[in-house]
Amino acid sequence: MVVLSQPALDHCPLIKTCKPTSLFTEIPVVDLSDPQAKTLIVKAFEEFGMFKAVNHGVPLEFMTSLETEALRFFNLTQPEKDRAGPPDPFGYGSKRIGPNGDVGWIEYILLNTNPDVMSQKSLSIFQQSPQKFRSAVDDYISAVKEMTCEVLELIADGLGIEGRNMLSKLLRNEKSDSCFRLNHYPPCPELQALSGRNLIGFGEHTDPQIISVLRSNNTSGLQICMKDGTWVSVPPDHTSFFINVGDSLQVMTNGRFKSVKHRVLADNTKSRISMIYFGGPPLTEKIVPLPSLMAGGEESLYKEFTWCEYKNSAYKSRLGDNRLGLFEKSAGQ
């Protein structure tokens, strides 16, 4: 476990804090083997923008093995980890999230899921650790990608989309612009002693891709913003996945699904580690409402754009910005 000393706080005066909230126990739980899963997922995405997946088919040993190897990397000395950074955007990063001034109580690894597009920074991550790390990442991503495609096909079934693979084929495409992130939030007991508050590990944001799939250890920290603007804490479950609507899926459903705003608080006494698969389309893919969901002459709420255009716009913004706002049609447009 990494415990950071008081001087570490002095280096991060811009990291915000907030008071912890009570656990929210009403996140929908969907058994992916349930014949009604397609209906339950659609309902969960309409109401919360997220659900917890159980009986998902991803072997538990893939999760625990990757967690072990990730912690082995994060427990290296800082100079050893820094050889894999700064991120470009792939590689190792610490405290700085993106290029626009966002910071958090976090260190992370960001990887492209396409092995043919492995950056030099990413390769140096695996050079710092045994080959087991690379194998653990590959096994985990392969299994989670397959499960995510199954979820997207269940969504297509539930929405009555023509072509069951209309969404999943975007992730299966060899040019899919998906990525994978390992986040480590070290504990910070000094802050608890000072103020009884938590450091924000990753500030509030929505995910720009189609869908995101999160698994964490049993340390709490994930919070989501409800429709009334209140923040609630999501109880962790190291055997399950939390699956979120991304901005692109919000557009593809013409606002029927809403991407969920979320953030992560660092725990004051325990380390949190999370792993997130972000399912994205090819860069040239046009992000527009699916025709089979636009019956009866329904108008698109959004201007037409490609994933590349939206991705570039998103990464020029701050985490908490309304990224989709620039692509919403004004009245009469």
PEHU-V846388 format. One line per field, one symbol per residue. burial: 1 if it has 24 or more other ideal C-beta (glycine too) atoms within 12 Angstrom, else 0. A space follows every 50 residues. Layout:
burial = ???
This chain:
burial = 01010001100100111101000000111101000011011101110111 11110101000110111111111101000010011110111111111100 01111111111111000110110111011000110111011111111111 11111111101000011101111001111111111111111000000111 11111111111111111011111110000011111111111111111111 11111111111111111101111111111111101111110010000001 110010101110011010111011001000000
